[in-house]
Amino acid sequence: MPPRYAYWTILIDDKPTAFRAREKADLLPTFHQLQRTNPNIVFKWFARGRLWASPEEAREAQRRPRPRLEPRGREWRPGGEHKDPRARFKQRSKPRRRDGPPPHKRSGRG
């Protein structure tokens, strides 16, 4: 049984529609009705955030090993200095004075 986020959907002009169902047969009447008014209509299987031609194609793609990516070091980005852009907003801590009087405490009175 496929998960809830895997379903058949109808695409009109390569754009998704709200017509979705777990079984393709459930969408056939809707598909035939839409086919009368629009010739560019297809079924696609949606799974793992992508559209596939069929559930078998989606399963096969999951079984295939992924290509290994080349390891990247810290200097892989081209050009410029790579500093943290948020660093300029970080507050610097002030050194504490140990030889002076203790900091003044406020009283709760008013």
ABEGO torsion letter per residue (X at the ends): XBBAABBBBBBBGGBBBABBBABAAAAAAAAAAAAAABABBBBBBBBGGBBBABAAAAAAAAABBBBBBBBBBAAABBEEBBBBAAAAABBBBBBBBAABBBBBBBBABX
